[in-house]
Each structure stands twice: as structure tokens, then as C-alpha cells.
Amino acid sequence: MTQNEMMDRPVINNDVREFLRNAQKPLPGVLGEIEKDAHERRVPIIPHETVVFLNLLLGQLKPAQILEIGTAIGFSSSLMAQHVGENGQVTTIDRYEKMFQEAKENYKKQGITDKVTLLEGDAADILPTLEGPYDIIFMDSAKSKYYDFFPECMRLLKVGGILIVDDVLQGGTILEPKENIPRKVRTIHRKLNLFLDVVMKHPSVESSLLPLGDGLLLIVKQDETDFSYLLEEK
């Protein structure tokens, strides 16, 4: 399994990060066991401080329809499935067969297979086929694709809905000049900066960037602006 080299680079003081990560109460039951096992195996799931925040946020919002881009082992979608209510649904997309199969097993362990719809394939191909609207979209996939996926996410999100985007600060290197960035990740650096420049300034969205994990970005859709023009400008 490919390891994320940014996993161990705190974007805040390391002592504060460790406090946020370890002092807050763990998840109960099977989902807590899945989280613990993922950390022991170094599987890149959302860190515990992000888990606690999302659990609280979704508990207040009570969304019915959630879309996730980047299933991995199904941890985040399992967490979100706890908040969609009796008739709600989490739809999640991933292209990696190994991850997909582990996610299915994790859903089965928790008895939530009826709450999660898994779509196997490339999000670039699947997103245009979806209709929405979704109350929440959680994007935790290839960081170089955030900019490209943003227009479709805005199309699928309801007005007033929230797009939540994980890992946007690249271990705190996002503001460094490109000359300081290793060549292998310069595309990610460039595309993330393009993405942030749009969502932090555009009048049709409200955004808030939180120093949780490797940066958690919340974007609220204000109107039905068509963002497809961004793909022509990149």
C-alpha cells in the first residue's frame, strides 16, 4: 500500500497535534476497532482529530445524502453513514480494487451495507453520471484532482450544502515556492494552489480552512454558479 509521506508532517505545533489526536475519546464499537487497526497498519485514513470534528458536525447537520470521493478502506464513509438517518445514503467512489474489497468487508462487519452505495471506477468518469443533489460531499482522493473535480462537486451539491475537502496543506508546504517542492509533487502543489485560490476568494462560496490533520477545508455552496469554466482556464 502506498504511504502518504505527508502523514507525519504536522501543520501545527506537534505537541498540540498529539493532544488533539490522543486526548479526545476514541470511537466505540467496531468502527473504533477499524480505526485502531488502520493506524497500526499505517493505512492513510483521516486522523482522529478530524474524525471527532466530522462526527460532531454531521451529528448537528443530520445530512440525508452524502457523496464521498475516495473510499479507501471505507472508514470515513462508515463514520458518515452513522448520521444519514433511516432513509439516507452514502455514495462512495474509488478506483482501487484492493481498497474496495476491504471497504466492503468493513461495511459488512458493521451491518451498514444497506447504507452505503459503492461505485467502482475513476471519479472523473463517474461524477458526470451522477445527479444529486447531495447535502454533503467529502473529497479525499488524489490531491492533484481536487481542482478538476470541483466543478462537478458544485453541480452535485445542493445550495447550502457543504463540500468538505481533506489534506489541502501538503504537510505545511503549500505556501512554499515551487522551486522548494520536490519535482514528483510539483503538480499536486500547483493544482492545490489553484484550487485554494478559487475557493478562498470566489463570491459564490463561503469557505473555512481548519488546521486539522493535513488541513480540512469546508466550502458552502451559495448559489448555482457553473464552475465548469475553470477547466478551460487551467
N, C-alpha and C positions, 0 to 999 in steps of 0.2 A: 504494500500500500504506500503511495507517495505521501511523504511527510511534508507538512507546510512549514517552511523554515521560519516563518513569522510567528509561529505559535508561542515561542518563548521570549519574544521581544516585547516587553511591556510598553504601552504608550503613556502610562502614568508611573509614578513612583512605585518601585517594586514592592515595598512593604505595604503600601495601600492596596495594590493589586492582590497580594496574597491574603490580606484581611478580607477584601470583598469576596474572594474566591473560596476562602476556607471558613470564615466565621458565620456565614449565613447558612441556615438549616438546609440539610440535604433533602432531596425529593424522596417521598416514601414509596414503598412497594416495588413492583417490577421495573418501573421507569427509572427509579433510583439505582437499581442494580445494573441496568443497561448503561446509565451514565458512568457509574463507577468502573464497570468493565471497559468501556470505551477509553477512559482516562488511563487505565492500567495498560491497555494495548496501544496507547498513543494514537488512537483514531481521532482525527480532527473534527470533533463536534463543537457546538457552541460552548464557551466556558461557563462556569457555574454562575458568575455574576450576571451574565446575560440571561441565563435560564431563569434566575429569580426575578429579574426585571420583566421578561416576557410573560412569565406566569402571572405576575401581578397585573400587568397591563391588559392582557387578554381576559383575565378574570373580571375586570371592570368593563371592558368593551363588549364582551359576550358576542363575538362575531359568529355568523352562521356559515359563511362561505369563505374559505381560506385557500389561497394558491401558494404553493411553495416551489421555488426553482432551486433544485439541488437537494435530493432526498438523502443521499449518503446512506447511513445505516438506519434511517427512519427515526432518529431521536427527536429532532425538532418537530417533525410532523406528529409524532406521538404526543409531545407536550401540547401542541396546539389543538390536537383532537379532543383533549380534555375540556375544551372551552367552547365547542361549537354547538352544544345542545343536542337534543334528541333527534332533530331533523337536519342538523348541519353536516358539513362535509369538508374534509381537507383533500385537495387535489395536489399531487406532488409529482415532479418531473425529474428524471435522472437518466443518464445515458450509459452508466456503468453496470454491467450485469452482476458482478460480484457484490457490489453495494446493494443493488436492487433485491437480490435474493436474501441478504441479511436483513434488510428492512422488512421484507415480508415475514420473516421468522419473528422479528421483534413485535410486529403488529399482532401476530398470532398469539404470542406469549401474553399479551395484554388484553386480548379479546376485543380488539378495536378494528378488525379487518373491514367491518361494515362502515366505519367512519372515514376510511382513507381510500381514495382512488389513486392508483399508481399508473403513471403514464411513462412508458419506457421509450427513450429516444432523445434526440437533440432538442433542447428548448427552442432553438432558432426555428426548427421545423414545426414544433408543437404549438407554441404560443399563438401564431396566426390562426390556428384552427379552433381556438377556444373562444367562447362567447362572453363569459362572465355574467353579471358583474360580481366582483369579489369585494368583501368587506376589508380583508387584509391580504396583502401579498408579501411573502417573505422570500427574499432573494439572497441565496448563499451558495453561489455557483462560481464559475470561472470569473475572476475579478476583471479580466480584460473584456468581458462581455456585458458588464453592467450598463455601460453607455448604450450598447446596441440593443439590449433588452428593454431599456427604459421606456421607449415609445409604446411598445406592446403592453407593458405593465400599466401605463397610464390609460390606455384604451380599455383594459380589462377591469381596472379599479373603479369602484363607484365614487361619485363625488362625495367627499367627506371621508373616504376610505384612506387607509394608511399603507404605504409601501415601506417595509422595513428591510434595510439592506445591511448585511453583516460584513465585517472585515474591510473597511474602506480606508484605513490609515496605514496599511502596509508596515506594521511594526514601528510606526512613528516616522517612516522615511518619506511620507507622501509629499512633504513640503521641500524636500531636498532637491537641488538642481539635478537634471537628468545625467549630467556628467559624473555624479557621485553614485549613480544607480548601476548595479551590475547589468551588463547587456542583456542577459537572459530574462530580466524582469522589467526592462525599459518600456515595453509595450503596455504592460499592466500599469506601470507608473503614469504613462502618458494618458491612457484611457480613463483611469480613475480620476485624474486631474480634470479631464474634460467633463466627466460625469459630475464631479463635485461643483465645478464652475456653473453648470446648468442648474442643478437642483438647489444650490445655496442662494441663487440670485433670481430665478425666474418668478415672475409675478403670479403665475398660475398654480404655484405650490408653496406650501409652508414647510420648512424643514428644521430639524434639530439634530445635531451631531453629539453623541454621547461617548465618553471615553470608557466604554465597557468592552472588554476583550480587546480586539484589534480595531475598535471603532464601530459603533452601531448608529446608523443613520435612519431617522424617521422622516417620511415625506408624506404630507397630507395633500390629496388632490382637491383643488379648489374649484375647478370648472372643467369643461370638456375640450380643452385645448388639444389639438392634434400635434403631437411631438415628432411625427414621422420625418419632418424636415431635418431633424438632427442627423439622420443617417446620410443625408445628401451633403452635409457640411463637414463631416469628419475627415 
